[in-house]
Amino acid sequence: MIRQLLLVSEEKSTQGLFFLPEVYGHSKAEIDYHLDLLQQANFANIQHIPTGTGGIWKLGNLTWTGQEFLANAKNDPIWKKAMKTLKSAGGTASLEAIKILLEKLVVSQLQLD
């Protein structure tokens, strides 16, 4: 879902405005959790407005780190290859491991290694 939220941010966020993202097939709680992760990873500017029911999470512009990750994750064939590699290695990995894997796949595709 991190990739989906970054793509939504790139598409919809302009001039520093925050918005409530929607990701098909995911609940508000799932989206809010992943927005918190994006903020912790410094991938996007996130606005959290506390309320009596936990708060409202809004997505803003991508940070430099988020732009770099998305530049590598945006390419569908590379993303699918990365996810296939992860699945064959056990199915889960840290965001940092996924970032490194994507970078290696991009470099390999460019034949720079």
NORQUI-V258902 format. One record per pair of residues at least 24 apart in sequence whose ideal C-beta (glycine too) atoms are under 7 Angstrom apart, sorted by the first residue. I is the first residue (numbers start at 1). GAP is how many residues later the second one is. Records with the same first field share a line. If there is no record, write none. Layout:
I: GAP ; GAP
This chain:
1: 25 ; 29 ; 33
2: 32 ; 35 ; 36 ; 93
3: 70 ; 76
5: 29 ; 30 ; 33 ; 54
6: 37 ; 38 ; 56 ; 60 ; 63 ; 64
8: 51
9: 35 ; 50 ; 52 ; 53
10: 52 ; 60
13: 46 ; 47 ; 48
16: 44 ; 45
17: 43
18: 29 ; 40 ; 41 ; 42
19: 39 ; 40
20: 38
21: 38
32: 25
35: 24
41: 54
43: 26
69: 30
72: 30 ; 31 ; 34
73: 29
78: 24 ; 27 ; 28 ; 31
81: 24
